[in-house]
Amino acid sequence: MKRYRITYKQEFMGEILQNSYTRTVSNSVELQDAINALYDDPHVFHVDYEELKS
């Protein structure tokens, strides 16, 4: 299992908002699914991630 901080930017009512959350995944497919889920929101225009070391 690996932990990642997923950061995303979205435009909402003319403002750019940036949020992040921590996600634990067991493989790269789960990480990509989390990223794709964010991009399903039409307001999200950028997603980035970094692995968190224990």
Backbone as numpy.savetxt, mean C-alpha at the origin, in Angstrom:
# Nx Ny Nz CAx CAy CAz Cx Cy Cz
7.09 -15.41 7.01 6.25 -14.23 7.01 7.14 -12.98 7.01
6.74 -12.01 6.22 7.46 -10.74 6.17 6.47 -9.61 6.43
7.00 -8.55 7.07 6.16 -7.39 7.36 6.58 -6.24 6.44
5.58 -5.54 5.91 5.83 -4.42 5.02 5.04 -3.20 5.48
5.62 -2.04 5.27 4.87 -0.79 5.42 4.44 -0.41 4.01
3.14 -0.33 3.80 2.60 0.04 2.51 2.12 1.48 2.61
2.64 2.32 1.74 2.31 3.74 1.72 1.60 4.03 0.41
0.54 4.81 0.49 -0.18 5.15 -0.74 -0.62 6.61 -0.72
-0.72 7.16 -1.92 -1.17 8.54 -2.09 -2.48 8.52 -2.88
-3.36 9.42 -2.49 -4.62 9.54 -3.20 -5.03 11.00 -3.27
-5.79 11.31 -4.31 -6.32 12.66 -4.44 -7.78 12.61 -4.04
-8.16 13.49 -3.14 -9.54 13.52 -2.66 -9.95 14.97 -2.44
-10.97 15.38 -3.13 -11.51 16.74 -3.03 -10.40 17.78 -3.24
-9.55 17.53 -4.23 -8.51 18.48 -4.59 -7.28 18.44 -3.71
-7.24 17.58 -2.73 -6.08 17.47 -1.84 -5.38 16.14 -2.06
-4.06 16.15 -1.87 -3.26 14.92 -1.93 -3.12 14.41 -0.50
-3.58 13.21 -0.27 -3.49 12.58 1.05 -2.51 11.41 0.97
-1.71 11.25 2.01 -0.79 10.11 2.08 -1.06 9.35 3.36
-1.20 8.05 3.23 -1.44 7.17 4.36 -0.53 5.95 4.25
-0.36 5.26 5.37 0.40 4.02 5.34 -0.16 3.07 6.39
0.15 1.81 6.19 -0.23 0.79 7.16 0.76 -0.36 7.07
0.78 -1.19 8.10 1.68 -2.34 8.15 0.90 -3.59 7.79
1.51 -4.42 6.96 0.85 -5.64 6.51 1.84 -6.79 6.60
1.41 -7.91 7.15 2.22 -9.12 7.19 1.73 -10.06 6.10
2.66 -10.52 5.26 2.31 -11.41 4.15 3.22 -12.62 4.17
2.75 -13.69 3.57 3.56 -14.90 3.55 4.32 -15.07 2.23
3.93 -14.30 1.20 4.64 -14.39 -0.08 4.38 -13.14 -0.92
5.07 -13.06 -2.04 4.98 -11.87 -2.90 3.61 -11.73 -3.55
2.89 -12.83 -3.72 1.55 -12.76 -4.31 0.61 -12.02 -3.36
0.69 -12.29 -2.08 -0.15 -11.58 -1.10 0.18 -10.10 -1.07
1.47 -9.76 -1.18 1.87 -8.36 -1.21 1.29 -7.68 -2.45
1.41 -8.32 -3.59 0.88 -7.74 -4.82 -0.64 -7.60 -4.77
-1.32 -8.55 -4.14 -2.78 -8.44 -3.98 -3.15 -7.22 -3.14
-2.38 -6.93 -2.10 -2.65 -5.76 -1.26 -2.44 -4.47 -2.07
-1.41 -4.44 -2.88 -1.15 -3.28 -3.73 -2.25 -3.10 -4.76
-2.64 -4.18 -5.41 -3.70 -4.11 -6.41 -5.02 -3.65 -5.81
-5.31 -4.07 -4.59 -6.54 -3.66 -3.92 -6.57 -2.14 -3.72
-5.42 -1.56 -3.40 -5.36 -0.10 -3.25 -5.60 0.58 -4.59
-4.99 0.06 -5.65 -5.17 0.66 -6.97 -6.60 0.50 -7.50
-7.37 -0.39 -6.92 -8.78 -0.51 -7.31 -9.57 0.74 -6.96
-9.08 1.50 -5.98 -9.70 2.77 -5.61 -9.29 3.80 -6.67
-10.25 4.42 -7.34 -9.89 5.36 -8.42 -9.16 6.61 -7.93
-9.16 6.89 -6.64 -8.48 8.06 -6.10 -7.00 7.80 -5.84
-6.61 6.53 -5.71 -5.22 6.18 -5.42 -4.41 6.24 -6.71
-3.28 6.99 -6.65 -2.45 7.11 -7.85 -1.00 6.67 -7.63
-0.64 6.34 -6.38 0.73 5.88 -6.12 0.74 4.96 -4.90
1.44 3.82 -5.03 1.61 2.89 -3.92 3.08 2.50 -3.86
3.62 2.50 -2.66 5.00 2.09 -2.45 5.03 1.19 -1.22
6.08 0.41 -1.07 6.19 -0.49 0.09 7.65 -0.65 0.46
7.87 -0.96 1.73 9.21 -1.28 2.21 9.11 -2.38 3.23
10.06 -3.30 3.18 10.09 -4.39 4.16 10.57 -3.85 5.49
9.89 -4.26 6.55 10.28 -3.88 7.89 11.12 -4.99 8.50
12.27 -4.63 8.99 13.15 -5.62 9.62 12.76 -5.79 11.08
12.86 -6.99 11.55 12.49 -7.29 12.94 13.50 -6.75 13.92
